[in-house]
Amino acid sequence: MAYLRREEETVEIDHSLNKVWMSIHKVLTSLEWHIEQIDEAGHVVKVKTKAGPMSWGSVLLIGVVPVDENRTRVSVVAETTVTTITAIVDFGQGKRRIALFFRELAKQLAS
């Protein structure tokens, strides 16, 4: 039996919306995650991560909204398919992928 495990995190970043949005594109390219859907005007992107040797890939929905001129809120929701067999091995995989995304985004924004 398979089901979706859902995990999410929201972070406010001290950079403009445009800088964060452009950096997200670079992060997704460097991580080699597949963009399934993108809404440039709404600043929302749906990506599929790579699967691991013992885990499924995750679908991440990334949304970006301005808080003010130099502050942006980034929300990431990860949905990972798990089965009763992979549930133990895959535990926390969505959180790790979200953390990886934010770590890479921080590096991109610092450069």
C-alpha positions as CSV (number, residue, x, y, z in Angstrom):
1,M,0.0,0.0,0.0
2,A,1.4,3.4,-0.9
3,Y,0.6,6.9,0.5
4,L,1.9,10.4,0.3
5,R,4.0,11.8,3.1
6,R,3.7,15.6,3.2
7,E,6.2,17.9,4.8
8,E,6.5,21.7,4.6
9,E,8.7,24.7,5.6
10,T,8.4,28.4,5.2
11,V,11.3,30.8,5.5
12,E,11.6,34.6,5.2
13,I,14.7,35.8,3.3
14,D,16.3,39.2,3.3
15,H,16.5,39.6,-0.5
16,S,14.1,41.0,-3.1
17,L,11.5,38.8,-4.8
18,N,13.3,39.0,-8.1
19,K,16.7,38.0,-6.7
20,V,15.2,35.0,-4.8
21,W,13.1,33.9,-7.9
22,M,16.1,34.0,-10.2
23,S,18.2,32.1,-7.6
24,I,15.6,29.4,-7.3
25,H,15.9,28.7,-11.1
26,K,19.7,28.3,-10.6
27,V,19.3,26.1,-7.6
28,L,16.9,23.8,-9.5
29,T,19.3,23.5,-12.4
30,S,22.3,22.7,-10.1
31,L,20.3,20.1,-8.2
32,E,19.1,18.6,-11.5
33,W,15.5,18.5,-10.3
34,H,12.9,18.3,-13.1
35,I,10.5,21.3,-13.4
36,E,7.0,19.9,-14.0
37,Q,5.1,23.2,-13.9
38,I,6.1,26.8,-13.5
39,D,4.0,30.0,-13.1
40,E,6.4,32.9,-13.7
41,A,3.8,35.5,-12.9
42,G,2.6,33.8,-9.7
43,H,6.2,32.8,-8.6
44,V,5.3,29.1,-8.1
45,V,7.1,26.1,-9.4
46,K,6.4,22.4,-9.1
47,V,9.5,20.1,-9.3
48,K,10.2,16.4,-9.2
49,T,13.4,15.3,-7.3
50,K,15.5,12.4,-8.2
51,A,14.8,9.1,-6.6
52,G,17.3,7.5,-4.3
53,P,18.5,3.9,-4.4
54,M,16.0,3.0,-1.6
55,S,13.5,5.8,-1.9
56,W,11.0,7.5,-4.3
57,G,11.5,11.0,-5.6
58,S,9.5,13.8,-4.1
59,V,7.3,16.4,-5.7
60,L,8.1,19.9,-4.3
61,L,5.8,22.8,-4.7
62,I,7.8,26.0,-4.2
63,G,6.0,29.4,-3.7
64,V,7.6,32.8,-3.4
65,V,5.8,36.0,-2.2
66,P,7.1,39.4,-1.3
67,V,6.9,40.5,2.3
68,D,8.3,43.9,1.5
69,E,10.7,45.4,-1.1
70,N,13.8,43.6,0.3
71,R,12.2,40.6,2.1
72,T,10.7,37.5,0.6
73,R,8.8,34.5,1.9
74,V,9.6,31.1,0.4
75,S,7.3,28.2,1.1
76,V,8.2,24.6,0.1
77,V,5.9,21.6,0.4
78,A,7.3,18.2,-0.3
79,E,5.1,15.2,-1.1
80,T,6.9,11.8,-1.1
81,T,5.3,8.5,-2.1
82,V,6.0,5.9,0.5
83,T,5.0,2.3,0.8
84,T,4.9,0.1,3.9
85,I,8.3,-1.3,2.8
86,T,10.0,2.0,2.1
87,A,8.4,4.0,5.0
88,I,11.3,3.2,7.4
89,V,14.1,3.8,5.0
90,D,12.4,6.9,3.4
91,F,11.5,8.5,6.8
92,G,12.3,12.2,6.6
93,Q,13.4,12.2,3.0
94,G,11.0,15.1,2.2
95,K,12.5,17.2,5.1
96,R,16.0,16.4,3.8
97,R,15.1,17.5,0.3
98,I,13.6,20.7,1.6
99,A,16.7,21.4,3.7
100,L,18.9,20.7,0.7
101,F,16.9,23.2,-1.3
102,F,17.2,25.9,1.3
103,R,20.9,25.2,1.8
104,E,21.6,25.6,-2.0
105,L,19.4,28.7,-2.1
106,A,21.4,30.3,0.6
107,K,24.6,29.5,-1.3
108,Q,23.2,31.0,-4.5
109,L,22.0,34.1,-2.7
110,A,25.4,34.6,-1.1
111,S,27.3,34.5,-4.4
